[in-house]
Amino acid sequence: MNTTDTTDNTLYPIGDVAHRTGLSVSAVRFYSDECIVEPTRLTAAGHRLYGVRAIAELDFIRTLRELGTGLEQIRQVLTGESTLRYLLAEHLDVVERQEADLRTRRSVLRALVRQENPGERISLMSRLVTMPDADRQRLIAGFWQEVSADLPTDVAERVGEAQPRLPGDPTAAQLEAWITLAELLQDTEFRSATRAYLQETYGSGPGAIVSTPPVQIFIAAAGEDVMPKLIAAHASGLAPDDPHARELAARLVHQSADALGAPLDDELWERIAFGFPRMGQVVHEALHDPDYEATHGRYLSLVATINGEPSPDAELEAASDPGLGRAGETVLSELGRWLAAAIRAARPTGAGPER
């Protein structure tokens, strides 16, 4: 190693070097004995003297040691066998892995602190957090296979579309949400309750009709075409009996009749118009149905947290919450009354059965 000093020829005894670098005298002596930073010169009595370059190297070593760098790595950097950038990149990778591990431990500890008998759950929670991706996917797939067993295939695929995707570097909130969800997915009561809710909601009554392929195709088409235009017409202040509003409303009713396989008569026009003013109330009640909140709704909320996404019900909640509107009026109820008026304005006088 080159020990020639070109900036300052002053030499310092080992005590001064220790004071300048923050190292102990024994540490400075150790680095010299290991031939990592040798003294610039030895006195006749054998005392070590160090120049400013050697002192700078020792100060650099102290910094690297504080970062956890090993002696061999330090030697390679000082001799040019390795670059400082490569060394720092290696350390950053180690620190980031340690940070992720500590975050995982923190999530487990937080969850355990909330338990009445944490000792019984330590191994379970640790296993859930460190679960491999393949095992995680099998757990989710098994849950949906069981709870959607009574539903038509297309409905089962649709309700199970929301899938948790725990990132490689999750936040504490994401890890805690995964722990909660993973426990629920393996809970017999939660599985049974979710299956019963989905069956009642989509497997019988009006839900079964809404879940049929023709109605779902209509909903998708209307959601991409007619409904956005009707909402925009309402937002622009257009009167419900405006020709443009009437034309859009008539198109909506015709598409509804095709999807339902129902005759396009006065009764259908009125039935469709009648339902819209209650749209806000219906949505609000559905979002706050205790069975939904305890089963499918809870699943969706946890999945949104795990995926780092907004709550799936946030927009509908805001649009249907009577506490946020004027005198209990909601955005959806106001829109619903306008849609009902537009449909009635578009209905042909004395509309009979029409196919």
CORJO-V642400 format. One record per pair of residues at least 6 apart in sequence whose C-alpha atoms are under 6 Angstrom apart, sorted by the first residue. I is the first residue (numbers start at 1). J is the second residue. If there is no record, write none. Layout:
BEGIN
i = {I/I}
j = {J/J}
END
This chain:
BEGIN
i = {3/5/11/11/11/12/12/13/18/18/21/31/32/36/39/39/39/40/40/40/41/42/42/76/77/107/107/112/147/148/151/164/165/166/174/174/177/194/201/202/214/215/240/240/241/241/246/246/249/249/250/263/263/263/264/264/265/265/265/266/273/273/276/276/277/277/277/279/280/280/280/284/301/304/319/319/320/320/322/322/322}
j = {40/53/49/50/51/49/50/49/24/25/59/37/38/75/48/49/50/49/50/51/49/48/49/82/83/172/176/118/195/156/203/303/307/306/305/306/302/295/207/208/259/259/341/342/342/345/342/346/342/343/346/353/354/355/353/354/351/352/353/351/340/343/336/340/333/336/337/333/320/332/333/320/311/311/331/332/330/332/328/329/330}
END
